[in-house]
Amino acid sequence: MAVTTVTLGHEPLPAETALDLVSSLGPADLADVFPAPVLLVDLAGADPAALTALAARRPPLVLVGVDSAAGTPPAAGTPPAAGAPPAAGAPPAAGAPLPPGAAALDVVIPEVLPPDGADGETQAGFAAAVVRGVAEHPEAAVALVGLLRMTEHLPPLDGLAAESLAYSMLLAGSDFARWLAARGPRRHRDSEQPLLVRRDGGRLVLTFNRPQARNAFDTNTRDALIAALRAAAADDTLTEIHLTALGPAFGAGGDLTQFGTAGDVTRAHLVRTGASAGAEILRCPHRVIAHIHGACVGAGIEIPAFAARVIATPDTAIQLPELRLGLVPGAGGTVSVTRRIGRRRTAWLVLSGATLDAQTAARWGLVDELADTRPPPR
């Protein structure tokens, strides 16, 4: 069967054509046919069986569903209209379910469109952000969707182990090495007390206390949080644990000054799975409530998303930027965020690099409640 090279900017392929193409290609051919490992699939009139069969082949491609009836996808290399990934939107309006079989794909653009902007131009911009992310970081993008396809069916603790394996693999990759070289050396700023612990009756309040570093999550913060959570789990006089933070940001993500400092990625995997704040929240017998505000980036949303309840201020801005480093989320986000908003929206957030506002996060279920103010430190 003769095949035509698929390049960025082509029309989405009908599901049947996409299935035939993927079925006919070997691993070496896929790299030739797909310069960037992303395949746009037309959802308009798609055969559900073809969509399901396409996804069931688990190709090393990011499968993106696009509704051609709402407009055409972006031209090659075309950025969104604003020159950056657009902010995320709410799911389709009630009464507009996904086409049958579309849920098996990795990203479904109509699922992330804002309710008042589901036109061709908006869909093109949203699709462009995904295409560009995959093109710039192909190995991490394929690793991400492969991981999400798997963790969707795993118990949470097994999902954390799978995430750590993928993360550790990418730490040894050339994409992360390039980011590390471009970043250059950084000096880490230690904090005397990165976590404040306060008892309030049956409530335990744990407050991140690195405002000078926008509460970047470093190893000392991680160790302090894990120690506090383990002690709390053994205290049957507690009823609730509250996570809060000082300063303008709840959490700016993993402390970049410590990225790339693990000399042995195998050892790093063992440390990551043995010292996981997300795992401790999952194991905790007490109800955990997270109060988030400001920037919630990377670990700054991945960890609070494990909580039983997440309360956000209106200024909350959520982002999963790990793809830009050639990585996948590594603080549990492929488990915690996915459990709240599903793997397709999680994949879209990571691949597009978009920033999710508090109102959209609430509509999607990543946030349970919006509060005008955050609880004052006491």
N, C-alpha and C positions, 0 to 999 in steps of 0.2 A: 504494500500500500504506500503510495507517495504521500508525503506529508509536507505541509507548508510551514515555514518558520513563523511562530507566533511571537509578535513583538508588542511592546507596550503601546497602547493606543488603539489596538484593533478592536473591532466590534466584539461584544461578548459572544461566545460561541453558544449555539443551542446545546442543551444538555446532552442530547443524543450524539452530536458531533464531538463534544468534549469527551464523552465516554469512549467513543470509538478511537479517538486520538490517543488518549491515555492508555487504553487497552493494547494498542498496537506498538507502543514504544517500550524499548528497554531502558535501563538506567542511563546508559551512555547517550542514547538518543534524546532523552528528556533535557539534558543540559544543552544540546544543540538546538532543540526546538524552542525551548523557553530560556532566553537569555537572562531573564529574571524569573524565579520560580513562582509565578503567580498566574492563575488561570481565571479569567472572568467568565462566568456562566450566566446565560440569559435565563431569568426566571419566568419571563412572559411566555405562557403556554407550555412551560416545561413539563415533560413526562416525569411524574414523581418517581417511577421506577428507575429512570435513567439517572436522576439526581442521587438517589440512594445508592445505586450501583457504582456511580462515580466516586462518591465518598468512601464506599466500602473497599475500594482498591487501595486506599491509604497512600495516594501518590505523594512523593516529596515535593509537593506544590501547595501553595496557599490557594484554596478554592474560595472564590469570592462571588457571591450571588448578586447580580445587578438586574434591575427591572428595565429592560429596554423601552417598555411602553412609557416610562417616565422621562426618557432622555437618553443620550448616548454617553459612553464613558469618556474619560479624558484623553487628549492626544498625548503622544509619547513625551514623558518628562514634564508635562504641564502641571504646575502646582495649583493648589486651590486659589480661589480668587483673591484672598487676602494675603497670599504669599506664604502662608503657613498652614499647618493642619487646622481645620475648623474646630470650634468647640463642639462637643458632642450634643446630640439632641435626644429627645424622648422617643420611645417606641412608637410604631404606627398607631393611629387612632383606633379605638375599640371598633370591632367589626371589620378590621382589615388584617386578618391573620396571615401568617406566612404561607406561601404556596406549599402544597404537600411535597414533602421530600427536601425542602430547602433547609430545614433544621439540621440536616446532616453535613452541610457545608461549613467552612471555617469562619467566614464572615458573610453576613447578609446585609447589604447596604440599606434596604428599606427598613430594617429593624433598628437602625441607629439614626435615621433621619428625624429632624425636629417635626413636630406635628403640623406646624404652619409653614413648612418650607420644603415639602416633598415634591419638588419640581425637578426637571431635568438638570438644571444648572447645579442645584444643591447636590444631587446624586453624583454628578460628575466630580464635584469637588471632594466629596467624601471618598469616592472610589480612588481618586488621584492620590489622596493622602496614604491610602493603604498600598497602592502600587509603588509609590515612591519609597515608602519604608521598606518594603520587600526588596526593591531594587538596590537600595543602599546597604542593606544588611541581610543578604539572602540566607546565609547559614543560620543565623539566629532566628530569622523569621520562620524557616522550615522547622527548626527545632521547637519553636514555640507552639506552632499548630499541632505538631506531632505529640508534644507533651500534653496539650489541652485535650486532644482526642483521647488520650489514655487516662488522664487524671479524672475526667468526667465520670469514669466507671470505677474508680478506686476509692476505698475508704480514705478519709482525710489524712491520717498519719502516713499511709502508703503513698498518697499523693505528694506529701511533703518530701518523702524520700526520692520519688521520681523527679520532682522539681530540682532537688539538690544535685542529682546525677547530671541532669541536663545543664544546670548552671556551672557545675565543675568542669564539664566537658568544654563549654564555651570559654571558660577562664583560660584554657590552654590554646584557644583559637587565635588565628591571625587577626581577626577583626578587633577583638579586645586588645591585642598587643598593639595595634595601630592607635587605638584610642589612648592607651596608656602612654605610648611614646609622645603623642601630641599633647597630652596633659602635662607631662613633665613631673618632676618631684614636687611633693607638697608636704608641708610640716603639719603634723597632727597637733591639735590643741586639746590637752587633757582637761577634764573637769573634775573638781574635787568631789562633787556630789551630783552625778548625772541624773539621779532619780531621787525624788523626795517621797518619803513614805509617811503617811499620817493615818492614824486610827480615829474614826468618828463613830463611836458606838459599834454597831454591827457592820459598818462600812469601812472598807480600806480604800484610801485614795492614793494612787500612784501617779506622780507628776514628773514628766520629763523636764529636766532642769539644765538644758544647754542652750538658752536663748541666744547666746552670742554666736552659736553655730547653727541657728535655726533648728535646733533639736535634731541635728543629723545623728543618725543611729550608728554609734561606734561600738566596739567590743565591750568597753566598760559599761555603756548604757545597757547593752544586751545582757551582760552578766548580772547587773544589778536588777534588771527587770525579771529575769528568770529566777534569781534567788528570792525575790519578793513574792512571785507567783507560787513558787514551791512552798514557801513558808505559809502563805495564805491557804493553800490547798489542804494543809495539815491542821488548820485552825477551824474547828467546827463551830466556833462562836461567831464567825463571820457569816454575813448573808449576801453582801455585794462587794464587788471590786470596781472602782472607777478609775479609768485612765484619762488623764488630763495633761496639759503641757503649758509651760510658761512662755511668754514672748509672742511675737506676731504669727509664728508658724507652729502648727502642731508637730510637723516633722518634715524635714527637707530630704528625707531618704537616707540611704546608707552613706556614711561618712566617706567621701571620695578620697580623702587622704589615706585611707586604709585599703583602698582597692588595689589589687595587684601585689599586696605584701605577703600573701601566702605562697611560700616557696614550693609547696607540694599540694597539688589540687586534690589528690586522693585524701590526704590528711584533712584538707579543708572540708571535704564532703563529710567526713566522719565528725568533725567539729560542728558543722552546720546542722546535721541531723541529731546530734546529741545535745545541742544547745539551741533549741528553737523556741522563741517566745510564742509563736503561733501554736506549737504543740502543747506548751504549758497552759495556754488559754483553753485549748480543746479539752485538756485533762482536768481542768479546775472544776471542782464540784460547786463552786459559787458562781452566781450570775455576774458576768463582766459587762460593764457599760462603758463605752468609749465616748468622750466628748471631744470632737475634733473642730479645728478652726484654721483659717488661713491656708497656707500651703500644706498639702498632704500628698507628698511625692514618694513614690516607691514604697519603702518600708513604712512611711508615714501614713499610708492607707492600707497596705497589706496586713499589718499587725492589727490595727483596730477593727478591720473587717472580720476578724475572728470573733469579736465580741458578740454577745447575745443581742445587744442593742447599740446602735451608733447614732449619736445626736450631733448634728452639725450646725454651725453658725452660717448665716447667709453668705459670708465672704469665703467660705471653704472652696478651694480649688484643688482638684484631684488629678494626678497624672502618674502614669507608669512609663518612665522614660528609659528603661533599661536597654531597649533595642539600640539606642544611639551609642551604647557602649559595646555593642556586639553581644549582649547578654539577654537573658530572660529574667523576669522577676525572680528574686532569690530569697525573699523574706516570707514566703508562703503565699504570695498573691495569686498564683495559679490555682490554689486551693480556696483561699478565703474569698477573694473577689469573685471567682467563678461560682462559688456556692450561692452568692447573692445575685449576680446578674447574668449568669450563664457564660459558657465558654466563647460564644460568638462575639458578644459585646466585649468580653475581656480581651479577646484577640484583636478586636478593632481598636480598643484603647492603646494597646501596646504597639501595634503595627502602624497606627496613624500618628502616635505621639500626641494625640489631642488632649486638651484640658477639659475636664468635666466639672461643670458648675454644681453648686449645692442643690439647686432646684431639680436639675436633671438627675443627679445622683439619687435624690429622694424618689423621683418618678420610677427610676429603674430598680430601686430597692437596695442600692449600695448604702444608702442612709435611711434610717428608720424615722427620724424626726428632725425638723428644723427648729432651732431655738434662736431668738434674737440676740441673746447674750450667752457667754460661756460662764460656767461657775467660777466665782472668784477664788483665788488661792487662799487657804486659811491655815 
